[in-house]
Amino acid sequence: MDRGEAPAVAGAGPRAEEPPMSAFELAQVNISRLLAPLDSPQLKEFVAALDPVNAVADAAPGFRWRLQGEAGDATAIRVFDDDWLIVNMSVWESPEALLAFVYGDAHRAILRGRRQWFHHPVEAMTALWWVPAGHRPSVAEAEERLVHLRTHGPSSHVFTLKPTSGFPPAPEHLGLQPRES
């Protein structure tokens, strides 16, 4: 047997070729400015929906990871040192997997109520970018991507969900390899 060859397994027939896994996954951050404190009656419906919607995300095809604190959500995690901003950050297998969740029934129900819970954004509050498979972005990394998007607009470095932005191809499709994180 050659050194690089796997040993034969008794009773195992030829293995079907598995499709190659992508070397990159899609990270997303979404921040929102609260209209009232999280413990206020105004945000009661939003807070009550967090666990069920997060459970749908966790079970969604293509979901890889989401930012969470001790309570199981990210409401206690600060972004941009601002107590009125809340953050949601996750990593997905592909743009298609993220979009299926974002526009699925559970998440759309929350989107419908956003005007009663959050200020209308005046700058980019959502950013997406490619990360090496297995990398879990930090809040500081997400802040950098949002600032870059606000300053320079969509690019292969950071982009949005808007159809006009488009999703740049994952870096391996451009012949790039992931850097060590």
N, C-alpha and C positions, 0 to 999 in steps of 0.2 A: 504494500500500500504506500502511495506517495505521501509525503508529510502534509500536504495541503488537502488531502482527500479525507472526507468524513468516513468513519467506519460504517460498514453495512449493518443494518438493523434487521434481525431475523423477522421474517414475515412482512416486512415493509416493502411495498411495491414502489415504483418510481414516484418521486414526489413531484407534484405539480409546481411549476414555477410560480412563486408569489410575486405580485407586483412590487416593484421597488418602493420603499417608503420615501417620502420627500425628506430632504435634508433640512427643510424649513417649514415652519408653522406660522400662522397669522396671529399676531398680538393685536389687541384692541384696548383702548382706554376710552372711557366716557365719563365726563364729569358734569355735574349739575349744581347750580346755586339754589339752595333751599329758600323757599318763601317764608318758612317758619321753622322753629326747632323740631327735631325729629320726634320728640315726645309730645308735640302739640296735637290737639284734636284735628287740625287741618291736615296733618300728615299721617293720621292713624291708618287710613286705607292703604297708603303706600307702604308703610312699615309692615302692616299685616300681610302684604303680598310678597315681601322679600323672600321669605323661606320657600314658599311654593314656586316662585319663578326661578329662584336659584336651583331648586331641585330639578326643575324641567331642564335648565341649562346643563346641570351636572350629568343628566341622563341622555342628553342630546347626542346624536351621531356626530362624530368629529370634534366633540368637546375635549380639551386637553387639561385645562387648569383655570382657576379663577382666584383672584386676590380675595383673601378673607382674614379677618381678625379672630379674636377669641370667641365672639358671638356667632361665627359662621358666615357673617357677611362682612362688607368692607366699610360700614357706616362710621366706625370709630377711627378709620385710617385717614389722616390728613393729607391733602394735596395742596401744593402752593402755599403752605402755612396759613390756610384760610378755613376757619371753623364752619363757614357757611357753604363750603363746597364738599360734595360727596363724590366718591370715586367708585367706578366699576371697571375692573380690568380682567381680561381673560385671554386665553390662547386657544386657537382653533386649528384643526387640521387644514382647513381651506376656506377661501371666501364663501364658497357655496354652503359649507356647514354653518358658518356664522350667520349668513343671510337667512338660512332656513330657520334658525332659532329666532333672530331678530324679528322676522315677519311671521313667526308662528303665533298661534292663538294666545298662548299664555303671556308672551311678551307684548304683543300688540294691545292687550287689555290694559297693561300698565302704561304704554305709550299714550293711550287715549286720555289718561288722567294727568299727564305731565304738566299741563298749564295751571292746574290747581295746586301743584306742589313745588314747581320750580320756576325761576325767572326765565323769561325768554332770552336765549343766548344772543350776545352781540358779537361773539368771536367763536372760533372753532372750539368745540367742546368734545369732539370725538376724533380720534386719530387711530390709524392702523399702520402696521409695519411688519415686515418679515423678520422672524427670529430663528436662530438655529433650532432644530428640533430638540426638545427637552429644556430649552432655556426658559426661565420664568422671569419676566421683566420686573424691575423694581419701580416704585413710585417715582423715584428720581429719573429713571429712564423714560417713563411715560410723560413726565413734565417736560423733559427735553424734546420729545417728539411733538408734543402739543405746541411748544414755543416755536419750534422749527416750522411747523405747519402754518402757524399764525404769521410768522415772519416771511416765509418763502413760498407758501402755497403747496399744493400737492406735488409730489415727486416720487421717485422710486424709494427715497429715504423714508417718507411718511405720506400717507394718502387718506382718503375719506371714503365713506359709504356712498357718496353721491355718484350717480351714473356718469356725470361729466368728468369725474376724477378717474374713474376706471381703476381696476386693480392691476398694478404692474405685475408681470409674471414673477413667480418665486425666483430668487437669485440663482438657483441651480439651472433654471432654464436659460439663464444668461451666461452660463459657463462659470459662475462663481461658486466657490465652496464656502461653507460656514466657517467663521473664525471661532476659535475657542472662547467660551464665555466663563 
